[in-house]
Amino acid sequence: MEQFCRQRLPRGFEDLTLPFAAVATGLPSKEPVTLTSGNLASAINASCALPVRRPVMREGENLWMAVSPECCLLACRELAPTL
């Protein structure tokens, strides 16, 4: 996933024309983490990681995918000031 994104998407969030946030779950806290800066490919990879496989290391953090309405709201709240 990360390699696919690296080949097809801009390098970082700041290079996007529209605001974007990826949401993952931090380990071991199991708290949602909103990703809005840094490497775009690794953020997308972290938000798509499946716990049955292995966590994704992103900038020193272990992150898992997070799928819940709360995570969508978290991303919206993070992006609201930029819209």
Buried (B, 14 or more C-beta within 10 A) or exposed (E): BBEEBBEEBEEEBEEEEEBBBBBBBBBEEEEBBBBBEBBBBBBBBBBBBEEEEEBBEBEEBBBBBBEEEEBBEBBEEBBEEEE
